[in-house]
């Protein structure tokens, strides 16, 4: 990205230098001004977008700027031509020069409007889910001893209503079979909630990991779920990284094989990962020294919790361990 951006910027500079060398000063200031305007407006428009790929648009800005500036320069040189046709062509060049920053401004305001619309819809969904959550709570409290039956009935009645299914998947009364069925939903949010449910079966986690068309979306849930089989955790840990922060999930998961915990302890530089390793039920005293070394190279080597826990372990359970 940086190389392409640099090439585009050098192209703008080279064009200006060439025109100056040829003493084509007429329109040069206007062209440079449109170049700068296009880049500034483009950057503003790009940063209005919340898309994860929006920054890719920066690559094209220098080329938009060259086009806009070049059209402005042509306009300035053609508008005073003797022939009417050339003057008309100059007017067209000006329209094209202004069209580029104008389109970028329009895109920026369109992104702002889209963000507002999505924010409003998100708030409406949250309010709807909160009402549904309260409705579910009331239905369960009114039917003690029949919670599983009530939850199953509500799921059947509200199939397709994500604002009702998501709160239902927070209930501990959802059966493993129902969790397994909901994990096959076309809605990624429903599938993710199903995979996070404590009743999610190992087979369900394996199936989504092995067969889903977009498994990366669920890696964090799979890495942190205690029902994930060790072979899947090992495979997920060893595969090329496509998302960040999975070490946090592995470090907190009691199902993570000890060898993986040791590797994390010897490579991590995150204070939070150190904390999760110390709290993992699979912690043993042979991990103490690697974890202490990890804390020393972390961003918060003096973290009070981790220092206190290490001192507690050295003075107690791990006091006589060999390193």
KEKE-3310 file (N, C-alpha, C; in steps of 0.2 Angstrom, whole numbers, plus 5000, padded with zeros to 4 digits):
npx = (5004:5010:5020:5013:5005:5016:5021:5011:5010:5023:5021:5012:5020:5030:5023:5019:5032:5037:5028:5032:5045:5043:5039:5025:5016:5003:4988:4994:4995:4981:4979:4987:4981:4968:4973:4978:4966:4958:4964:4963:4949:4946:4953:4946:4933:4935:4938:4926:4920:4916:4920:4930:4939:4940:4951:4959:4955:4964:4974:4970:4969:4980:4980:4967:4969:4979:4971:4961:4968:4975:4964:4960:4971:4971:4959:4961:4971:4964:4952:4954:4956:4956:4947:4930:4926:4937:4936:4924:4928:4937:4928:4922:4932:4934:4923:4924:4936:4931:4921:4927:4932:4919:4912:4918:4915:4901:4901:4907:4897:4887:4892:4892:4878:4874:4880:4873:4861:4863:4867:4856:4847:4854:4853:4839:4837:4844:4836:4824:4829:4831:4818:4813:4821:4817:4804:4806:4812:4801:4792:4799:4800:4787:4784:4790:4801:4798:4806:4815:4805:4798:4808:4811:4799:4797:4808:4804:4793:4798:4807:4818:4817:4829:4831:4824:4829:4843:4843:4837:4847:4855:4851:4852:4845:4843:4844:4857:4854:4846:4855:4864:4857:4854:4866:4868:4863:4859:4862:4876:4878:4869:4874:4886:4883:4877:4888:4895:4888:4886:4882:4885:4890:4904:4905:4897:4905:4916:4911:4907:4919:4926:4918:4911:4908:4914:4924:4933:4926:4922:4933:4937:4927:4928:4941:4941:4931:4927:4923:4928:4937:4954:4962:4957:4959:4973:4975:4970:4978:4990:4988:4990:4989:4974:4966:4968:4973:4970:4977:4974:4961:4965:4974:4965:4957:4952:4953:4964:4978:4993:5005:5003:4999:5012:5020:5013:5016:5030:5031:5022:5018:5009:5001:4988:4987:4996:4990:4978:4984:4989:4977:4972:4965:4974:4986:5003:5017:5028:5026:5028:5041:5042:5030:5033:5044:5037:5029:5038:5043:5031:5019:5015:5025:5025:5012:5000:4992:4997:5010:5008:5001:5011:5021:5013:5012:5025:5029:5021:5012:5021:5034:5044:5047:5057:5067)
npy = (4994:5006:5008:5010:5021:5030:5030:5036:5048:5053:5054:5064:5075:5074:5077:5091:5096:5094:5102:5114:5115:5115:5128:5129:5138:5143:5138:5130:5132:5131:5118:5111:5115:5109:5095:5094:5098:5087:5076:5079:5080:5067:5059:5063:5058:5044:5041:5043:5031:5015:5003:4989:4988:5000:5009:5005:5013:5024:5021:5024:5037:5046:5045:5049:5062:5066:5065:5074:5086:5087:5089:5101:5109:5108:5114:5127:5131:5129:5137:5150:5148:5151:5144:5139:5126:5121:5129:5125:5111:5114:5119:5107:5099:5106:5103:5090:5090:5096:5086:5075:5078:5082:5070:5063:5070:5068:5054:5054:5060:5051:5040:5045:5046:5033:5027:5033:5028:5015:5015:5019:5008:4998:5002:5001:4988:4983:4988:4981:4968:4968:4970:4958:4949:4952:4947:4934:4930:4933:4923:4911:4912:4912:4898:4888:4874:4870:4875:4871:4866:4877:4886:4879:4879:4893:4895:4888:4895:4907:4906:4912:4925:4935:4944:4938:4926:4927:4932:4921:4911:4914:4908:4895:4884:4880:4866:4854:4848:4857:4868:4863:4863:4876:4881:4879:4889:4902:4914:4923:4928:4921:4908:4910:4914:4901:4893:4898:4895:4886:4873:4868:4856:4845:4839:4848:4860:4855:4852:4865:4871:4863:4863:4875:4889:4900:4900:4907:4917:4912:4908:4913:4910:4896:4893:4897:4889:4877:4864:4861:4850:4844:4841:4849:4862:4862:4861:4873:4882:4880:4883:4896:4913:4921:4930:4941:4940:4927:4920:4924:4918:4904:4904:4905:4894:4879:4867:4868:4861:4857:4858:4868:4879:4881:4885:4897:4904:4906:4914:4925:4943:4949:4956:4953:4940:4933:4934:4926:4914:4911:4909:4898:4882:4871:4875:4872:4871:4870:4879:4891:4899:4901:4909:4920:4926:4929:4939:4949:4954:4959:4972:4978:4975:4977:4974:4973:4962:4951:4951:4949:4937:4928:4929:4924:4911:4907:4907:4898:4885:4882:4884:4875:4870:4865:4873)
npz = (5000:5004:4995:4983:4986:4987:4974:4967:4973:4969:4956:4954:4959:4949:4937:4940:4941:4928:4920:4925:4921:4907:4906:4907:4914:4915:4923:4931:4945:4948:4944:4954:4965:4964:4964:4978:4985:4981:4987:5000:5002:4998:5008:5020:5016:5015:5029:5035:5033:5040:5036:5036:5025:5020:5020:5009:4999:4999:4992:4979:4979:4975:4961:4957:4961:4952:4940:4942:4944:4932:4923:4927:4924:4910:4907:4911:4901:4889:4889:4885:4871:4853:4845:4846:4849:4856:4867:4872:4875:4885:4895:4898:4903:4915:4922:4923:4932:4943:4946:4952:4966:4970:4969:4979:4990:4990:4993:5005:5013:5011:5017:5030:5032:5031:5042:5052:5050:5052:5065:5072:5069:5075:5089:5090:5088:5100:5110:5107:5109:5122:5127:5123:5131:5144:5143:5141:5153:5162:5157:5161:5174:5178:5176:5184:5185:5172:5163:5152:5143:5141:5135:5123:5117:5114:5106:5095:5091:5088:5077:5065:5070:5075:5085:5095:5096:5100:5113:5119:5117:5127:5138:5150:5149:5136:5126:5121:5109:5102:5102:5094:5082:5080:5077:5064:5057:5045:5049:5054:5067:5075:5074:5080:5093:5097:5097:5107:5118:5134:5133:5120:5110:5108:5095:5087:5088:5081:5068:5063:5063:5054:5042:5039:5028:5032:5043:5050:5057:5068:5076:5088:5097:5096:5100:5114:5120:5132:5128:5116:5106:5110:5098:5088:5094:5094:5080:5076:5083:5077:5063:5050:5055:5055:5061:5075:5092:5097:5106:5119:5121:5120:5131:5142:5141:5148:5141:5133:5127:5137:5131:5122:5130:5136:5125:5122:5133:5132:5121:5121:5123:5130:5144:5148:5143:5151:5163:5161:5159:5172:5178:5172:5174:5170:5174:5180:5191:5183:5173:5179:5178:5164:5162:5171:5165:5153:5158:5162:5150:5145:5141:5153:5165:5178:5183:5196:5200:5193:5197:5211:5211:5206:5216:5227:5222:5222:5235:5240:5234:5223:5229:5231:5219:5205:5192)
capx = (5000:5014:5023:5008:5004:5022:5022:5005:5012:5028:5018:5009:5026:5033:5019:5020:5039:5037:5025:5036:5051:5041:5036:5018:5014:4996:4984:4998:4992:4974:4980:4990:4976:4963:4976:4978:4959:4955:4967:4961:4942:4946:4955:4940:4928:4937:4938:4919:4917:4918:4922:4937:4943:4940:4958:4961:4954:4969:4979:4968:4969:4985:4977:4961:4972:4982:4966:4957:4973:4976:4959:4960:4976:4968:4953:4965:4974:4959:4947:4955:4958:4952:4941:4924:4926:4942:4934:4919:4931:4939:4923:4921:4938:4933:4917:4927:4940:4927:4917:4931:4931:4912:4910:4921:4911:4895:4903:4908:4891:4883:4894:4889:4871:4873:4882:4868:4855:4865:4867:4849:4845:4857:4849:4832:4838:4846:4830:4820:4831:4830:4811:4812:4825:4813:4798:4809:4813:4795:4790:4803:4798:4780:4784:4796:4801:4796:4810:4817:4800:4796:4813:4810:4793:4799:4813:4800:4788:4802:4812:4819:4818:4836:4831:4822:4834:4849:4842:4835:4853:4858:4848:4856:4840:4843:4846:4862:4852:4844:4861:4867:4853:4854:4873:4868:4859:4863:4864:4882:4877:4865:4879:4891:4880:4876:4895:4897:4883:4890:4879:4887:4893:4911:4904:4895:4911:4921:4908:4907:4927:4929:4914:4908:4911:4918:4925:4937:4922:4920:4939:4938:4923:4930:4947:4939:4926:4930:4921:4932:4942:4961:4965:4954:4963:4980:4975:4968:4984:4995:4986:4992:4985:4970:4963:4972:4971:4968:4981:4970:4956:4969:4976:4960:4953:4955:4954:4970:4984:4998:5011:5001:5000:5019:5022:5010:5020:5037:5031:5017:5021:5003:5000:4982:4988:4999:4984:4974:4988:4990:4971:4970:4965:4979:4993:5007:5022:5034:5025:5029:5046:5041:5025:5036:5048:5032:5027:5044:5043:5025:5018:5014:5028:5024:5005:5000:4988:5001:5016:5005:5000:5017:5024:5009:5014:5032:5029:5017:5012:5027:5040:5049:5048:5063:5066)
capy = (5000:5012:5009:5012:5028:5034:5031:5040:5055:5055:5055:5071:5080:5074:5081:5098:5098:5094:5108:5120:5115:5117:5134:5129:5140:5144:5133:5125:5133:5128:5110:5109:5116:5103:5089:5095:5097:5080:5071:5081:5078:5060:5057:5064:5053:5038:5040:5042:5024:5011:4997:4987:4989:5007:5012:5003:5018:5028:5019:5027:5045:5050:5045:5054:5069:5068:5066:5081:5092:5087:5092:5108:5112:5108:5119:5134:5132:5129:5141:5156:5146:5155:5140:5138:5119:5120:5132:5120:5106:5117:5118:5100:5098:5109:5099:5083:5091:5097:5080:5070:5080:5082:5063:5061:5073:5064:5048:5055:5061:5045:5036:5047:5045:5026:5026:5035:5023:5008:5016:5019:5002:4995:5004:4998:4980:4982:4989:4975:4962:4969:4968:4950:4946:4952:4943:4927:4930:4932:4916:4906:4913:4909:4891:4884:4866:4868:4879:4868:4865:4884:4888:4875:4881:4900:4895:4885:4900:4913:4904:4917:4931:4935:4948:4934:4920:4929:4932:4914:4908:4916:4904:4889:4879:4877:4859:4853:4847:4864:4872:4860:4864:4883:4882:4878:4895:4906:4920:4921:4930:4915:4903:4912:4913:4894:4890:4901:4892:4881:4866:4867:4849:4845:4838:4855:4864:4852:4853:4872:4872:4859:4863:4881:4892:4906:4897:4912:4921:4908:4905:4915:4906:4889:4893:4898:4884:4871:4858:4860:4844:4846:4841:4855:4867:4861:4863:4880:4886:4879:4886:4903:4917:4926:4935:4943:4939:4921:4918:4926:4913:4898:4904:4905:4888:4873:4862:4869:4856:4860:4860:4875:4884:4882:4889:4904:4907:4907:4919:4931:4949:4953:4956:4950:4933:4931:4933:4920:4908:4910:4907:4892:4876:4867:4878:4869:4875:4870:4884:4897:4903:4904:4914:4926:4929:4933:4946:4954:4957:4962:4980:4980:4970:4978:4973:4971:4956:4946:4950:4946:4929:4925:4929:4919:4904:4905:4907:4893:4879:4881:4886:4870:4868:4866:4877)
capz = (5000:5005:4989:4978:4987:4986:4967:4965:4975:4965:4949:4955:4959:4943:4932:4941:4939:4920:4917:4927:4916:4900:4907:4906:4921:4915:4925:4936:4952:4948:4944:4960:4970:4963:4967:4985:4987:4980:4992:5007:5002:4998:5015:5024:5014:5017:5036:5037:5032:5045:5033:5037:5019:5017:5019:5003:4995:5000:4986:4973:4979:4970:4954:4957:4961:4945:4935:4943:4943:4925:4920:4929:4920:4903:4907:4911:4895:4883:4890:4881:4864:4848:4843:4851:4851:4861:4873:4875:4878:4891:4900:4900:4908:4922:4925:4926:4937:4949:4948:4956:4973:4971:4970:4985:4995:4991:4996:5012:5017:5010:5023:5037:5033:5032:5049:5057:5049:5055:5073:5074:5068:5081:5095:5090:5089:5107:5114:5105:5112:5130:5129:5123:5136:5150:5141:5142:5160:5165:5155:5164:5182:5179:5174:5187:5183:5165:5159:5146:5139:5139:5130:5117:5113:5112:5100:5089:5089:5085:5072:5061:5073:5078:5091:5100:5097:5103:5120:5121:5117:5134:5143:5151:5148:5129:5125:5117:5102:5100:5101:5088:5076:5078:5075:5057:5055:5040:5052:5058:5074:5078:5074:5085:5100:5098:5098:5114:5123:5137:5131:5114:5110:5104:5088:5084:5087:5076:5062:5061:5062:5048:5036:5038:5023:5034:5049:5054:5061:5074:5079:5095:5101:5096:5104:5121:5122:5135:5124:5109:5107:5109:5091:5085:5097:5091:5073:5076:5085:5072:5056:5049:5059:5051:5066:5081:5099:5099:5112:5125:5121:5121:5137:5147:5140:5152:5137:5129:5129:5141:5127:5119:5135:5137:5119:5123:5139:5130:5116:5122:5126:5133:5151:5149:5142:5157:5168:5159:5160:5179:5180:5169:5178:5169:5176:5185:5193:5178:5169:5182:5176:5158:5163:5174:5159:5149:5162:5162:5143:5143:5141:5160:5169:5186:5185:5203:5200:5191:5202:5217:5210:5205:5223:5231:5220:5223:5242:5242:5230:5219:5232:5231:5212:5201:5186)
cpx = (5004:5017:5019:5006:5010:5022:5017:5007:5018:5026:5015:5015:5029:5030:5020:5027:5040:5034:5029:5042:5049:5038:5029:5015:5006:4992:4988:4996:4985:4975:4982:4985:4970:4966:4976:4970:4956:4958:4964:4953:4942:4948:4949:4934:4929:4937:4931:4917:4920:4920:4929:4942:4943:4946:4961:4960:4959:4974:4977:4968:4974:4983:4971:4964:4975:4977:4963:4962:4974:4970:4958:4965:4974:4963:4957:4968:4970:4954:4947:4957:4953:4946:4936:4924:4931:4940:4928:4922:4935:4934:4921:4926:4937:4928:4920:4932:4936:4923:4920:4930:4924:4909:4912:4917:4905:4896:4904:4901:4886:4885:4892:4882:4870:4875:4877:4862:4857:4865:4860:4846:4848:4854:4842:4832:4840:4840:4825:4822:4830:4823:4810:4816:4820:4807:4800:4809:4806:4792:4793:4801:4791:4779:4789:4795:4800:4800:4813:4811:4798:4801:4812:4804:4794:4803:4809:4796:4792:4808:4812:4819:4824:4836:4828:4826:4840:4848:4840:4842:4857:4856:4851:4851:4839:4847:4852:4860:4849:4850:4864:4863:4853:4861:4873:4864:4863:4865:4870:4882:4873:4870:4884:4889:4879:4883:4897:4893:4887:4888:4881:4891:4900:4910:4901:4901:4916:4917:4908:4915:4929:4925:4911:4912:4915:4920:4929:4933:4921:4927:4939:4934:4925:4937:4946:4934:4929:4928:4924:4937:4949:4964:4963:4958:4970:4980:4974:4974:4989:4994:4989:4987:4981:4966:4968:4969:4969:4971:4978:4965:4960:4971:4971:4956:4956:4956:4960:4975:4989:5003:5009:5001:5007:5022:5019:5015:5027:5037:5027:5021:5015:5002:4993:4983:4991:4994:4980:4978:4989:4983:4968:4970:4971:4986:4996:5013:5028:5032:5027:5035:5045:5035:5028:5040:5043:5030:5032:5045:5037:5025:5017:5018:5027:5016:5004:4997:4993:5007:5014:5004:5006:5021:5020:5011:5021:5033:5025:5017:5018:5034:5046:5051:5055:5062:5071)
cpy = (5006:5014:5012:5019:5032:5035:5036:5048:5058:5057:5063:5076:5080:5078:5088:5100:5099:5100:5114:5121:5117:5124:5135:5131:5141:5138:5128:5126:5130:5121:5108:5109:5111:5096:5089:5094:5090:5075:5073:5078:5070:5056:5057:5059:5046:5036:5041:5035:5020:5004:4995:4987:4996:5010:5010:5009:5024:5027:5023:5035:5048:5050:5049:5061:5071:5069:5073:5087:5093:5091:5099:5112:5113:5114:5126:5136:5132:5134:5148:5154:5150:5151:5139:5131:5118:5123:5128:5114:5108:5117:5111:5097:5100:5105:5093:5084:5092:5090:5076:5072:5080:5075:5061:5064:5070:5058:5048:5056:5055:5040:5038:5046:5037:5024:5028:5030:5017:5009:5016:5012:4997:4996:5001:4991:4979:4983:4983:4969:4962:4968:4961:4947:4946:4948:4936:4925:4929:4925:4911:4906:4911:4902:4887:4877:4865:4872:4877:4868:4872:4887:4885:4878:4888:4900:4892:4891:4906:4911:4909:4924:4932:4939:4944:4928:4921:4929:4925:4910:4910:4912:4897:4883:4877:4871:4859:4852:4853:4868:4870:4863:4872:4885:4882:4884:4899:4913:4919:4923:4924:4910:4904:4911:4906:4891:4893:4898:4886:4874:4864:4860:4849:4844:4844:4859:4862:4853:4860:4873:4869:4861:4870:4885:4898:4904:4903:4916:4918:4906:4907:4911:4898:4888:4894:4893:4878:4864:4857:4855:4847:4846:4847:4861:4867:4863:4870:4884:4886:4882:4893:4907:4921:4931:4936:4941:4932:4918:4919:4920:4906:4898:4903:4898:4882:4867:4862:4864:4860:4862:4867:4880:4886:4887:4896:4907:4909:4912:4925:4937:4953:4951:4952:4942:4930:4930:4927:4914:4906:4907:4900:4886:4871:4870:4873:4872:4875:4876:4891:4902:4905:4910:4921:4929:4932:4939:4951:4957:4960:4970:4982:4975:4971:4977:4970:4964:4950:4945:4947:4939:4925:4924:4924:4912:4902:4904:4901:4886:4877:4883:4881:4867:4869:4869:4874)
cpz = (5000:4998:4983:4979:4986:4978:4964:4967:4971:4958:4949:4955:4952:4937:4933:4939:4931:4917:4919:4922:4909:4900:4905:4912:4921:4918:4930:4943:4953:4949:4951:4966:4970:4966:4974:4988:4986:4985:4998:5007:5002:5005:5020:5022:5016:5025:5039:5037:5038:5043:5034:5031:5016:5016:5012:4998:4994:4994:4980:4973:4975:4963:4952:4957:4955:4940:4936:4942:4936:4921:4921:4925:4913:4902:4906:4904:4888:4883:4886:4874:4859:4846:4848:4853:4856:4868:4876:4878:4885:4897:4903:4904:4915:4925:4927:4932:4944:4951:4952:4964:4975:4973:4977:4991:4996:4994:5003:5016:5016:5016:5029:5038:5034:5039:5054:5056:5053:5063:5075:5074:5074:5087:5096:5091:5097:5111:5113:5109:5120:5132:5129:5129:5143:5149:5143:5149:5164:5163:5159:5172:5183:5178:5178:5186:5176:5160:5153:5141:5136:5134:5123:5113:5111:5106:5094:5087:5086:5081:5067:5064:5078:5084:5097:5102:5101:5111:5123:5122:5123:5139:5144:5150:5140:5129:5120:5109:5099:5098:5094:5081:5074:5076:5067:5053:5049:5043:5056:5065:5078:5079:5080:5092:5102:5100:5105:5119:5127:5135:5124:5114:5106:5097:5084:5083:5081:5069:5059:5059:5055:5042:5035:5033:5025:5041:5053:5058:5068:5078:5086:5099:5102:5101:5112:5124:5125:5132:5118:5110:5106:5102:5087:5087:5094:5084:5072:5078:5080:5065:5056:5052:5054:5055:5072:5087:5101:5105:5118:5126:5123:5129:5143:5146:5144:5147:5133:5131:5132:5136:5123:5124:5136:5131:5120:5128:5137:5124:5117:5125:5129:5140:5152:5148:5148:5162:5167:5160:5167:5182:5177:5173:5177:5171:5181:5186:5188:5173:5172:5180:5169:5158:5166:5169:5154:5152:5161:5155:5140:5143:5148:5164:5176:5187:5192:5204:5199:5195:5209:5217:5210:5212:5227:5229:5222:5231:5245:5238:5226:5222:5232:5224:5209:5194:5181)
residu = (UNK:UNK:UNK:UNK:UNK:UNK:UNK:UNK:UNK:UNK:UNK:UNK:UNK:UNK:UNK:UNK:UNK:UNK:UNK:UNK:UNK:UNK:UNK:UNK:UNK:UNK:UNK:UNK:UNK:UNK:UNK:UNK:UNK:UNK:UNK:UNK:UNK:UNK:UNK:UNK:UNK:UNK:UNK:UNK:UNK:UNK:UNK:UNK:UNK:UNK:UNK:UNK:UNK:UNK:UNK:UNK:UNK:UNK:UNK:UNK:UNK:UNK:UNK:UNK:UNK:UNK:UNK:UNK:UNK:UNK:UNK:UNK:UNK:UNK:UNK:UNK:UNK:UNK:UNK:UNK:UNK:UNK:UNK:UNK:UNK:UNK:UNK:UNK:UNK:UNK:UNK:UNK:UNK:UNK:UNK:UNK:UNK:UNK:UNK:UNK:UNK:UNK:UNK:UNK:UNK:UNK:UNK:UNK:UNK:UNK:UNK:UNK:UNK:UNK:UNK:UNK:UNK:UNK:UNK:UNK:UNK:UNK:UNK:UNK:UNK:UNK:UNK:UNK:UNK:UNK:UNK:UNK:UNK:UNK:UNK:UNK:UNK:UNK:UNK:UNK:UNK:UNK:UNK:UNK:UNK:UNK:UNK:UNK:UNK:UNK:UNK:UNK:UNK:UNK:UNK:UNK:UNK:UNK:UNK:UNK:UNK:UNK:UNK:UNK:UNK:UNK:UNK:UNK:UNK:UNK:UNK:UNK:UNK:UNK:UNK:UNK:UNK:UNK:UNK:UNK:UNK:UNK:UNK:UNK:UNK:UNK:UNK:UNK:UNK:UNK:UNK:UNK:UNK:UNK:UNK:UNK:UNK:UNK:UNK:UNK:UNK:UNK:UNK:UNK:UNK:UNK:UNK:UNK:UNK:UNK:UNK:UNK:UNK:UNK:UNK:UNK:UNK:UNK:UNK:UNK:UNK:UNK:UNK:UNK:UNK:UNK:UNK:UNK:UNK:UNK:UNK:UNK:UNK:UNK:UNK:UNK:UNK:UNK:UNK:UNK:UNK:UNK:UNK:UNK:UNK:UNK:UNK:UNK:UNK:UNK:UNK:UNK:UNK:UNK:UNK:UNK:UNK:UNK:UNK:UNK:UNK:UNK:UNK:UNK:UNK:UNK:UNK:UNK:UNK:UNK:UNK:UNK:UNK:UNK:UNK:UNK:UNK:UNK:UNK:UNK:UNK:UNK:UNK:UNK:UNK:UNK:UNK:UNK:UNK:UNK:UNK:UNK:UNK:UNK:UNK:UNK:UNK:UNK:UNK:UNK:UNK:UNK:UNK:UNK:UNK:UNK:UNK:UNK:UNK:UNK:UNK:UNK:UNK:UNK:UNK:UNK:UNK:UNK:UNK:UNK:UNK:UNK:UNK)
# end
